[in-house]
Amino acid sequence: MAIVEKVIEAPPQQVFDVLADGWTYSDWVVGTAHVRDVDGAWPRVGSQLHHRAGPWPFSLQDASTVLVCEPPRRLVLRAGLWPAGEAIVSFTLEPVGDGATRVRIGEDFAAGPLRWVRNKLNDLVLHMRNRETLNRLSDIATRQKG
C-alpha cells in the first residue's frame, strides 16, 4: 500500500468536513474529473459518491463507496474505476500540536487489471498523485479556516 502524509494547518474536524463534502472531490482528488451525484447519507458507511475519472473522451464513470467512517479520524473508501478495477483508499487524521492535522492517505488496488499491473513506475505515479491530492485538500481545508 502506498502511503503519503502531510501536516495540514487546520484541526481534524475542519479537514474531515472537506472529506465529508462529496461534492468537492473533483476539486481535490487528482484524476476525478467530475462528481455526478452524492448520496444524501454521504459519508455514512455504504453511501456512494458517483464520479467520472480520467480525461475526456477516455473518462470512466463509476462510484466510490464508504467502507469505514469514524469522524473526524478516519474515512475508508472503495473507489471504483471499472473496467480498470478498484482501489481501497484510506484517510487517517491525527491531531498535531495546536490546530494542525497529520493526514495520511493510503491507496492500494483491490480488484481488476490494475491490481496485477504493479511496478515501481506505477507506485511512483500513485505517490505523486496522492501527494498532490493532499496539497489540494490542504488548500481547501485551510481556506475554510475562521
ABEGO torsion letter per residue (X at the ends): XBBBBBBBBBBAAAAAAAAABAAAAAAABBGBABBABBBAAOABBGBBBBBBBEBOAABBBBBBBBABBBOAABBBBBBBAOAAEBBBBBBBBBBBEBGBBBBBBBBBBABEAAAABBBAAAAAAAAAAAAAAAAAAAAAAAAABX
